[in-house]
Amino acid sequence: MRSTTSIGVAATILVGIIAVTSVHGQRGGAFRASRDHPAILYTDGAVDNAIADLDRRLVEGSASLAFEGRSGYLRSLLDALGIPVESQVLVFSPTSFQEDWIDFDNPRAVFFRDDVSLGWVRGADVIEIAAQDRRQGTIFYSLEQTPSAAPRIRRRETCLACHLSWDTLGVPGPQVLSMFPMPDDPNAYASGHATDHRSRLEDRWGGWYVTGSHGGVAHMGNVEVEDVDDPHATFGVVPPVIESLEGRFDLEGFPTPYSDIVALMVLEHQAHMTNLITRIGWEARRVEHRAENVAPADRGRSTDDGRFLEIVDEAAVELVDYLLFVDEPPLPPGVAGGSGFAEVFSARGPRDGRGRSLREISLDSRLFRYPCSYMIYTEAFDALPETALDAIYRRMWTVLSGEVTESPYDRLALADRQAIVEILRDTKPGLPDYFATVMR
């Protein structure tokens, strides 16, 4: 039987990771304790996220979902969660647990906002959902695609078979993987690698549709990945630009005809950022739990030789490096979307007194105009333990103030660091007072 590799971000969107590799040495530290450590209690602990909120409102009757034709609950669910249809990206590798419905002509559609992603497959049994919990990391859910007077959203633990791995930093979370083409051979194994904003375009989007301009460089999207005569034929080949998927397959039920290149890049950034936030939160909660549960005989003396706090500090360095895009390779000239996603995404703010926002899409050699992640505004970031927030902010100031100058931090220009601090001072509640004027 052919093995499959997971690609995507929504709850149990994918199954069976075999022969998946992380390329370019991008894998960092990982949470090594149990997800049900007393400080975490992922399986049975209370949840607090947008999907739990919506399900509660469905039970109370203050919210409702409408079932519509071939898209089922999709459009109503997008509206209820405020997820823009422009965020749609399409993946056609048949690697979901609903793979029987997925192929090149019936791709899986993924939609997202900052803290929620949905996976919809036309004709399949459920809509898959992933929500960034305000405390617990990513929680996975599904909504049955059957008309009901009282639809309910159910939690799905089975998604962790794929969405809890070294590539998700040892915490339950999303990932975007790029899949290599496979030959028509029953003994062939699927293989791929995780991608995010640190990846070259040439290594991205195997198994995904990509619309918009790619700047004249090769990428792995828009070509079949199953039963391919020559799996190497498209490597390094610059594909034609596809502005829209109109006429390429039946689009009935799909809200838009796009799988926007900018939406794909933002989704890749967001997936790994989500896991970095979860990981440092869990590490800090373990440290705080240890301090709070010191045995009576040990009270008044240290039971920590510093190793545990070092783990938090190391996680903060990884998170801040990613948050500030210090390892982002230059984008080629001419990358552009066409679905309207960039405009919708950028309009969400918040903005400082000069009208600047961390959500402004650039595409002039980099994804964002100001290299600091908008994920700093998420409720999950704000809910991090004080130990984690302190480590993150201290490291951010070390970098933004110009205290560190070695590579790759020398890529952060003075003007960019000044703008980031100014924007944060205007828009980020709880920012430490030591975030002052950047002079060097």
C-alpha positions as CSV (number, residue, x, y, z in Angstrom):
1,M,0.0,0.0,0.0
2,R,1.3,3.5,-0.8
3,S,2.1,5.6,2.2
4,T,1.0,9.2,2.4
5,T,2.5,12.4,3.6
6,S,0.6,15.1,5.5
7,I,0.1,18.4,3.8
8,G,-2.1,21.2,5.1
9,V,-3.2,22.9,8.3
10,A,-6.8,22.1,9.3
11,A,-7.9,19.5,11.8
12,T,-7.0,16.0,10.7
13,I,-6.7,17.4,7.2
14,L,-3.9,14.9,6.6
15,V,-3.0,11.3,7.6
16,G,0.0,9.0,7.8
17,I,3.3,10.9,7.7
18,I,5.9,8.6,6.2
19,A,9.2,9.6,4.7
20,V,8.6,13.3,5.5
21,T,11.8,15.3,5.9
22,S,12.5,18.8,7.1
23,V,14.9,20.4,4.7
24,H,17.5,23.1,5.0
25,G,18.1,22.5,8.7
26,Q,15.1,24.5,9.7
27,R,13.9,22.3,12.6
28,G,14.6,23.8,16.0
29,G,13.8,22.8,19.5
30,A,10.8,20.8,20.5
31,F,8.6,20.2,23.6
32,R,9.7,16.9,25.0
33,A,7.3,16.3,27.8
34,S,3.8,14.8,27.6
35,R,0.9,16.9,26.3
36,D,-0.9,15.8,29.4
37,H,1.8,16.9,31.8
38,P,0.0,18.4,34.9
39,A,0.9,21.9,33.7
40,I,-0.7,21.3,30.3
41,L,-3.5,18.7,30.4
42,Y,-4.1,19.1,26.7
43,T,-6.5,16.1,26.4
44,D,-8.9,16.9,29.3
45,G,-8.1,20.5,30.3
46,A,-10.5,23.4,29.7
47,V,-10.4,24.9,26.2
48,D,-10.8,28.5,25.3
49,N,-10.9,29.3,21.6
50,A,-13.0,30.7,18.8
51,I,-14.5,27.3,17.8
52,A,-15.5,26.4,21.3
53,D,-17.1,29.9,21.5
54,L,-19.0,29.3,18.3
55,D,-20.2,25.8,19.4
56,R,-21.4,27.3,22.6
57,R,-23.4,29.9,20.7
58,L,-24.9,27.2,18.5
59,V,-26.1,25.4,21.6
60,E,-27.5,28.6,23.1
61,G,-29.2,29.5,19.9
62,S,-27.4,32.8,19.5
63,A,-25.7,31.6,16.4
64,S,-26.8,29.3,13.5
65,L,-25.3,27.7,10.4
66,A,-27.0,27.2,7.1
67,F,-26.5,24.3,4.8
68,E,-26.2,25.3,1.1
69,G,-25.9,23.0,-1.8
70,R,-22.5,21.4,-2.7
71,S,-20.6,23.6,-0.3
72,G,-22.7,22.5,2.7
73,Y,-22.0,24.5,5.8
74,L,-18.8,26.1,4.4
75,R,-20.0,29.6,3.5
76,S,-22.1,29.9,6.7
77,L,-19.1,28.8,8.8
78,L,-16.8,31.2,7.1
79,D,-19.2,34.1,7.8
80,A,-19.7,33.0,11.4
81,L,-16.0,33.1,12.0
82,G,-15.2,36.2,9.9
83,I,-12.8,34.2,7.7
84,P,-12.4,35.9,4.3
85,V,-13.0,33.8,1.2
86,E,-10.0,35.5,-0.3
87,S,-7.8,33.3,2.0
88,Q,-8.7,30.2,0.0
89,V,-5.8,28.0,-1.0
90,L,-6.2,24.7,-2.7
91,V,-4.3,21.4,-2.2
92,F,-4.9,18.4,-4.5
93,S,-2.5,15.7,-3.1
94,P,-4.9,13.0,-1.8
95,T,-3.4,12.8,1.6
96,S,-6.4,13.7,3.9
97,F,-8.3,11.0,5.7
98,Q,-11.0,12.1,3.2
99,E,-8.6,11.3,0.3
100,D,-11.3,9.4,-1.6
101,W,-12.8,12.7,-2.6
102,I,-9.6,14.6,-3.4
103,D,-7.8,14.7,-6.7
104,F,-6.4,17.2,-9.2
105,D,-9.9,18.2,-10.3
106,N,-11.4,18.3,-6.8
107,P,-8.8,19.9,-4.5
108,R,-9.2,20.4,-0.8
109,A,-9.8,24.1,0.0
110,V,-8.2,25.6,3.1
111,F,-9.4,29.0,4.5
112,F,-7.9,30.8,7.5
113,R,-7.8,33.8,9.8
114,D,-5.1,34.5,12.4
115,D,-6.3,31.8,14.8
116,V,-8.5,29.4,12.9
117,S,-8.2,27.4,9.7
118,L,-10.8,25.3,7.9
119,G,-10.4,22.4,5.4
120,W,-13.3,21.8,3.0
121,V,-13.5,19.0,0.5
122,R,-16.4,19.0,-1.9
123,G,-18.5,15.9,-1.4
124,A,-16.7,14.8,1.8
125,D,-18.2,14.0,5.2
126,V,-16.9,16.8,7.3
127,I,-15.3,20.2,7.4
128,E,-12.0,20.0,9.2
129,I,-11.2,22.8,11.7
130,A,-8.1,23.9,13.6
131,A,-8.2,26.6,16.3
132,Q,-5.4,28.2,18.2
133,D,-6.6,28.0,21.7
134,R,-5.9,30.9,24.0
135,R,-3.9,28.6,26.3
136,Q,-3.7,25.0,25.0
137,G,-2.2,25.4,21.5
138,T,-4.0,24.1,18.5
139,I,-7.2,22.2,19.1
140,F,-8.8,20.1,16.3
141,Y,-12.5,19.9,15.4
142,S,-14.8,18.8,12.7
143,L,-18.3,19.7,11.5
144,E,-20.4,17.0,9.8
145,Q,-21.5,18.0,6.3
146,T,-25.1,16.7,6.9
147,P,-28.1,19.1,7.1
148,S,-29.2,19.4,10.7
149,A,-31.5,21.6,12.7
150,A,-28.9,21.7,15.4
151,P,-25.3,21.3,13.9
152,R,-22.5,20.7,16.4
153,I,-18.8,21.1,16.2
154,R,-16.9,18.1,17.7
155,R,-13.3,17.8,18.9
156,R,-11.2,15.2,17.1
157,E,-8.1,13.8,18.9
158,T,-7.3,11.5,15.9
159,C,-5.8,14.5,14.1
160,L,-2.8,14.3,16.4
161,A,-1.6,11.3,14.5
162,C,-0.2,13.8,12.0
163,H,-0.4,17.1,13.7
164,L,1.9,16.3,16.6
165,S,5.4,15.6,15.5
166,W,8.9,17.0,15.4
167,D,7.9,19.2,12.5
168,T,5.2,20.8,14.8
169,L,7.9,21.3,17.5
170,G,6.4,18.5,19.7
171,V,3.1,20.3,20.3
172,P,-0.2,19.8,18.5
173,G,-0.2,22.2,15.6
174,P,-0.5,23.0,11.9
175,Q,2.1,22.6,9.2
176,V,2.3,23.2,5.5
177,L,4.3,20.6,3.6
178,S,5.4,20.4,0.1
179,M,5.1,17.0,-1.6
180,F,7.4,15.5,-4.3
181,P,5.8,13.9,-7.3
182,M,5.5,10.1,-7.1
183,P,5.8,7.5,-9.9
184,D,3.0,5.1,-10.9
185,D,4.4,2.4,-8.6
186,P,2.5,0.6,-5.9
187,N,5.7,0.5,-3.8
188,A,6.4,4.2,-4.0
189,Y,6.5,6.2,-0.8
190,A,5.3,9.8,-0.6
191,S,7.9,12.3,0.6
192,G,8.0,16.0,1.3
193,H,9.2,18.7,3.6
194,A,7.8,21.4,5.8
195,T,7.8,24.9,4.4
196,D,7.5,28.4,5.9
197,H,8.8,31.9,5.2
198,R,12.4,30.7,5.5
199,S,12.0,28.3,2.5
200,R,13.0,29.2,-1.0
201,L,10.1,29.4,-3.5
202,E,11.7,26.6,-5.5
203,D,11.0,24.2,-2.6
204,R,7.4,25.2,-1.9
205,W,3.9,24.1,-2.9
206,G,4.3,20.6,-4.2
207,G,0.7,19.3,-4.3
208,W,-0.9,22.8,-4.2
209,Y,-2.4,25.0,-6.8
210,V,-0.8,28.4,-7.0
211,T,-2.4,31.4,-8.7
212,G,-0.8,34.8,-9.2
213,S,2.7,35.7,-10.3
214,H,5.7,33.8,-8.9
215,G,8.4,36.2,-10.1
216,G,9.7,34.0,-12.9
217,V,11.2,31.4,-10.6
218,A,10.5,27.7,-10.4
219,H,8.3,26.3,-7.7
220,M,6.7,22.9,-7.1
221,G,3.0,23.8,-7.5
222,N,0.4,23.2,-10.2
223,V,1.7,19.8,-11.3
224,E,0.3,16.3,-10.5
225,V,2.0,14.5,-7.6
226,E,0.5,11.0,-8.1
227,D,1.2,8.4,-10.7
228,V,3.7,10.7,-12.5
229,D,5.6,9.2,-15.5
230,D,8.8,11.1,-14.7
231,P,8.8,12.5,-11.1
232,H,11.9,14.6,-11.9
233,A,10.6,16.2,-15.1
234,T,9.3,19.4,-13.4
235,F,12.1,20.0,-10.9
236,G,13.7,23.4,-11.6
237,V,11.3,24.2,-14.4
238,V,9.7,27.6,-14.3
239,P,5.9,27.1,-14.5
240,P,3.5,29.3,-16.4
241,V,1.7,32.0,-14.4
242,I,-1.9,31.0,-13.6
243,E,-4.0,34.0,-12.8
244,S,-7.2,32.0,-12.1
245,L,-8.4,28.4,-12.0
246,E,-11.5,29.2,-14.1
247,G,-11.9,26.5,-16.7
248,R,-9.3,24.1,-15.2
249,F,-11.9,22.1,-13.2
250,D,-15.5,22.3,-12.1
251,L,-15.6,25.1,-9.5
252,E,-19.1,24.6,-8.2
253,G,-19.1,25.1,-4.4
254,F,-15.8,26.9,-4.3
255,P,-16.2,30.5,-3.1
256,T,-13.5,31.8,-5.4
257,P,-11.4,30.5,-8.4
258,Y,-8.1,31.3,-6.7
259,S,-5.3,29.6,-4.7
260,D,-3.5,32.8,-4.1
261,I,0.3,32.8,-3.8
262,V,0.3,35.6,-1.2
263,A,-2.3,33.7,0.9
264,L,-0.1,30.6,0.7
265,M,3.0,32.5,1.9
266,V,1.1,34.1,4.8
267,L,-0.4,30.7,5.7
268,E,3.1,29.1,5.8
269,H,4.4,31.9,8.0
270,Q,1.4,31.6,10.3
271,A,1.5,27.8,10.7
272,H,5.0,27.7,12.2
273,M,4.5,30.9,14.2
274,T,1.5,29.2,15.8
275,N,3.6,26.3,16.9
276,L,6.4,28.5,18.3
277,I,3.9,30.3,20.5
278,T,2.5,27.0,21.8
279,R,5.9,25.5,22.4
280,I,7.2,28.4,24.5
281,G,4.0,28.6,26.4
282,W,4.1,25.0,27.3
283,E,7.8,25.1,28.3
284,A,7.1,28.1,30.6
285,R,4.1,26.5,32.2
286,R,6.3,23.5,33.0
287,V,8.9,25.7,34.7
288,E,6.2,27.6,36.6
289,H,4.5,24.3,37.7
290,R,7.9,23.0,38.9
291,A,8.4,26.2,41.0
292,E,4.9,26.1,42.4
293,N,5.2,22.5,43.5
294,V,8.4,22.4,45.3
295,A,8.4,19.8,48.1
296,P,8.1,21.4,51.7
297,A,11.6,20.1,52.5
298,D,13.0,22.0,49.5
299,R,11.3,25.3,50.1
300,G,13.7,28.2,50.6
301,R,16.4,26.7,48.4
302,S,16.7,26.3,44.6
303,T,15.6,23.1,43.0
304,D,16.5,24.4,39.5
305,D,20.1,24.6,38.3
306,G,19.0,26.8,35.4
307,R,18.5,24.2,32.7
308,F,14.7,24.7,32.6
309,L,14.8,28.4,32.3
310,E,17.5,28.0,29.6
311,I,15.0,26.0,27.6
312,V,12.5,28.9,27.8
313,D,15.3,31.3,26.8
314,E,16.3,29.1,23.9
315,A,12.7,28.9,22.8
316,A,12.4,32.7,23.0
317,V,15.4,33.1,20.7
318,E,13.9,30.7,18.1
319,L,10.5,32.5,18.3
320,V,12.0,36.0,18.1
321,D,14.2,35.1,15.1
322,Y,11.1,33.8,13.3
323,L,8.9,36.7,14.5
324,L,11.4,39.2,13.1
325,F,12.0,37.3,9.8
326,V,15.7,37.2,10.2
327,D,16.1,34.1,8.1
328,E,13.7,35.1,5.3
329,P,15.3,34.7,1.9
330,P,14.8,37.5,-0.6
331,L,11.7,37.2,-2.8
332,P,12.2,37.6,-6.5
333,P,10.8,40.7,-8.2
334,G,7.3,40.3,-9.6
335,V,5.6,38.1,-7.0
336,A,2.0,39.2,-6.8
337,G,-1.4,37.8,-5.9
338,G,-4.7,38.3,-7.7
339,S,-7.5,37.2,-5.4
340,G,-7.7,40.4,-3.3
341,F,-6.2,38.5,-0.3
342,A,-3.3,41.0,0.2
343,E,-5.7,43.9,0.3
344,V,-8.2,42.2,2.7
345,F,-5.5,41.0,5.0
346,S,-3.6,44.3,5.2
347,A,-6.8,46.2,5.9
348,R,-7.3,44.5,9.2
349,G,-4.7,46.5,11.1
350,P,-4.2,47.6,13.9
351,R,-2.4,50.8,12.7
352,D,-0.2,53.2,14.6
353,G,-0.6,57.0,14.7
354,R,1.1,57.2,11.3
355,G,-1.2,54.7,9.7
356,R,1.5,51.9,9.6
357,S,0.6,48.2,10.3
358,L,2.5,45.0,10.7
359,R,-0.1,43.4,8.4
360,E,1.1,45.5,5.3
361,I,2.0,43.1,2.5
362,S,5.2,44.2,0.7
363,L,6.4,41.6,-1.8
364,D,9.3,44.0,-2.6
365,S,12.0,41.4,-1.8
366,R,10.1,40.3,1.4
367,L,6.6,39.2,2.4
368,F,5.8,42.1,4.8
369,R,6.7,45.8,4.7
370,Y,7.8,45.7,8.4
371,P,9.5,42.5,9.4
372,C,7.7,41.6,12.6
373,S,4.9,39.1,12.7
374,Y,1.3,40.2,13.1
375,M,0.9,37.1,15.2
376,I,2.2,39.1,18.2
377,Y,-1.4,40.5,18.4
378,T,-3.0,37.1,18.8
379,E,-4.9,36.2,22.0
380,A,-2.7,33.1,22.4
381,F,0.4,35.3,22.5
382,D,-1.1,37.6,25.0
383,A,-2.1,34.6,27.2
384,L,1.5,33.3,27.4
385,P,2.8,32.9,30.9
386,E,4.8,35.8,32.3
387,T,8.0,33.7,32.2
388,A,7.6,33.3,28.4
389,L,6.5,36.9,27.7
390,D,9.5,38.3,29.7
391,A,11.9,36.1,27.8
392,I,10.4,37.0,24.4
393,Y,10.3,40.8,25.0
394,R,13.8,40.8,26.4
395,R,15.1,39.0,23.3
396,M,13.1,41.2,21.0
397,W,14.6,44.3,22.5
398,T,18.1,42.9,22.3
399,V,17.6,42.5,18.6
400,L,15.6,45.6,17.8
401,S,17.8,47.9,19.8
402,G,20.8,46.9,17.8
403,E,22.6,45.2,20.6
404,V,23.3,42.2,18.4
405,T,24.9,43.0,15.1
406,E,26.3,39.6,13.9
407,S,24.7,37.8,10.9
408,P,21.8,37.3,10.3
409,Y,20.7,40.2,12.6
410,D,22.6,42.7,10.5
411,R,19.9,42.2,7.9
412,L,17.5,44.2,10.0
413,A,18.0,47.7,8.9
414,L,17.9,50.6,11.4
415,A,14.9,52.1,9.7
416,D,13.0,48.8,10.0
417,R,13.9,48.3,13.6
418,Q,12.8,51.8,14.4
419,A,9.5,51.4,12.6
420,I,8.7,48.1,14.3
421,V,9.3,49.6,17.8
422,E,7.3,52.7,16.9
423,I,4.4,50.6,15.6
424,L,4.4,48.3,18.6
425,R,4.5,51.2,21.1
426,D,1.3,52.5,19.5
427,T,-0.5,49.2,19.0
428,K,0.6,46.5,21.4
429,P,-0.8,46.7,24.9
430,G,1.5,45.4,27.6
431,L,4.7,46.2,25.7
432,P,7.5,46.8,28.3
433,D,8.5,50.4,28.9
434,Y,12.1,49.6,27.9
435,F,11.0,49.5,24.3
436,A,12.3,53.0,23.7
437,T,13.7,55.0,20.7
438,V,16.1,52.9,18.7
439,M,19.3,54.8,18.1
440,R,21.7,52.4,16.5
